[in-house]
Amino acid sequence: MEDEAPKRGHIERLLRELLPTAHISIARSVNAALDILEAETIDFLLLDMSLPTFDIGDRESGGRPQGFGGIEVLRHMTMAEILCPTLIITGYEGFKRESGATVDLAQLRSELVDEFSQILMGVLHYNSTYDEWKHTLREALTSADLEHN
């Protein structure tokens, strides 16, 4: 689930390389992600932390931006008992809470792993300049028994 086109393109290319026969569903908002989770059986979820409420289009702004939209998806999965291995991927190193306080990626990772231990495999930092995110994603797919190459 990713809303930014360049980042989504990089991730999708890598997934198609690693999983050439896999069906890949893409959602660009919290609501689109929830729709897919309700309609399809998902083997692995790669989830962006910051997602708009609705898909952004020519006449749609995406609704309220959600810095923690990924958490909303994770909470829905927990309530609906959707036990799908999930990896958070984010380009941000820090997030501003509604209270105004900022939480860094390490603290957020710790909080999310504690709250969503049944489904969350980890949180990785996406940076198109470096390949570390690719290695982490490959390891997660292997751990979830999905990588075919």
C-alpha positions as CSV (number, residue, x, y, z in Angstrom):
1,M,0.0,0.0,0.0
2,E,1.8,3.1,-1.2
3,D,0.6,6.5,-2.4
4,E,3.8,8.1,-3.9
5,A,4.2,7.1,-7.5
6,P,8.1,7.1,-7.7
7,K,8.5,5.1,-4.5
8,R,5.6,2.8,-5.5
9,G,7.4,2.2,-8.9
10,H,10.7,1.3,-7.3
11,I,9.0,-1.1,-4.9
12,E,6.8,-2.7,-7.5
13,R,9.7,-3.3,-9.9
14,L,11.6,-5.1,-7.1
15,L,8.6,-7.2,-6.1
16,R,8.0,-8.2,-9.7
17,E,11.7,-9.2,-10.0
18,L,11.6,-11.2,-6.7
19,L,8.1,-12.6,-7.2
20,P,7.6,-12.9,-10.9
21,T,4.4,-15.0,-10.7
22,A,2.8,-13.2,-7.7
23,H,-0.4,-11.2,-8.0
24,I,0.3,-7.8,-6.7
25,S,-2.5,-5.5,-5.5
26,I,-1.8,-1.9,-5.0
27,A,-3.7,0.6,-2.8
28,R,-2.8,4.3,-2.6
29,S,-4.9,5.2,0.5
30,V,-6.2,3.8,3.8
31,N,-9.7,3.2,2.4
32,A,-8.4,1.4,-0.7
33,A,-6.1,-0.8,1.5
34,L,-9.1,-1.7,3.7
35,D,-11.2,-2.6,0.7
36,I,-8.4,-4.9,-0.6
37,L,-8.0,-6.5,2.8
38,E,-11.7,-7.2,3.0
39,A,-12.0,-8.5,-0.6
40,E,-8.8,-10.6,-1.1
41,T,-6.8,-13.1,0.7
42,I,-3.4,-11.5,1.1
43,D,-0.2,-13.5,1.7
44,F,2.1,-10.6,2.5
45,L,1.4,-6.9,3.1
46,L,3.9,-4.2,2.4
47,L,2.4,-1.1,4.1
48,D,3.4,2.6,4.0
49,M,3.1,4.4,7.3
50,S,1.8,7.7,5.8
51,L,-1.2,7.3,3.6
52,P,-4.1,9.6,2.6
53,T,-7.6,8.7,3.7
54,F,-8.9,8.3,0.1
55,D,-7.1,7.8,-3.3
56,I,-5.9,11.1,-4.7
57,G,-7.3,11.9,-8.1
58,D,-8.0,14.8,-10.5
59,R,-10.9,15.9,-8.4
60,E,-10.0,14.3,-5.1
61,S,-7.4,15.6,-2.6
62,G,-7.2,12.3,-0.7
63,G,-9.0,13.6,2.3
64,R,-7.2,14.2,5.6
65,P,-3.5,13.3,5.3
66,Q,-2.7,10.6,7.8
67,G,0.9,10.4,9.0
68,F,-0.1,7.3,10.8
69,G,-2.5,5.9,8.2
70,G,-0.6,2.6,8.3
71,I,-1.5,2.2,12.0
72,E,-5.2,2.5,11.1
73,V,-4.8,-0.3,8.6
74,L,-2.9,-2.5,11.2
75,R,-5.6,-1.8,13.8
76,H,-8.3,-2.8,11.3
77,M,-6.4,-6.0,10.5
78,T,-6.2,-6.8,14.2
79,M,-10.0,-6.2,14.8
80,A,-10.9,-8.2,11.7
81,E,-8.4,-10.9,12.7
82,I,-6.5,-10.7,9.4
83,L,-3.3,-12.5,10.3
84,C,-1.1,-11.5,7.3
85,P,2.6,-11.0,7.6
86,T,3.1,-7.3,7.3
87,L,6.2,-5.1,6.7
88,I,6.0,-1.4,7.2
89,I,8.0,0.7,4.7
90,T,8.5,4.4,5.1
91,G,10.6,7.2,3.7
92,Y,10.3,9.2,6.9
93,E,12.7,9.0,9.8
94,G,10.3,10.8,12.2
95,F,6.6,11.3,12.6
96,K,4.6,14.0,14.3
97,R,1.9,12.8,16.7
98,E,-1.4,14.7,17.0
99,S,-0.1,16.0,20.3
100,G,2.7,17.7,18.4
101,A,5.4,15.5,19.8
102,T,7.7,13.8,17.3
103,V,8.6,10.2,17.4
104,D,11.7,8.8,15.6
105,L,11.7,5.7,13.5
106,A,13.4,3.5,16.1
107,Q,10.8,4.4,18.7
108,L,7.9,3.9,16.3
109,R,9.4,0.6,15.3
110,S,9.5,-0.5,18.9
111,E,5.9,0.6,19.6
112,L,4.5,-1.0,16.5
113,V,6.3,-4.4,17.0
114,D,4.9,-4.4,20.6
115,E,1.3,-3.5,19.6
116,F,1.1,-5.7,16.4
117,S,3.4,-8.6,17.3
118,Q,1.2,-11.2,15.6
119,I,1.4,-9.7,12.2
120,L,4.2,-7.1,12.0
121,M,7.5,-8.5,10.7
122,G,9.3,-5.1,11.0
123,V,9.6,-1.5,9.9
124,L,12.1,-0.6,7.2
125,H,13.3,2.8,6.1
126,Y,13.0,3.4,2.3
127,N,15.7,5.6,0.7
128,S,16.0,5.4,-3.0
129,T,19.7,6.4,-2.8
130,Y,20.7,3.2,-0.9
131,D,19.9,-0.5,-1.5
132,E,19.5,-1.4,2.2
133,W,15.7,-1.4,1.9
134,K,15.9,-3.9,-1.0
135,H,17.9,-6.3,1.1
136,T,15.5,-5.9,4.1
137,L,12.5,-6.5,1.8
138,R,14.1,-9.6,0.3
139,E,14.8,-11.0,3.7
140,A,11.2,-10.4,4.8
141,L,9.9,-12.1,1.7
142,T,12.2,-15.1,2.4
143,S,11.2,-15.1,6.0
144,A,7.5,-15.2,5.0
145,D,8.3,-18.0,2.6
146,L,7.5,-16.0,-0.5
147,E,10.6,-15.3,-2.4
148,H,11.0,-17.6,-5.5
149,N,14.4,-16.5,-6.7
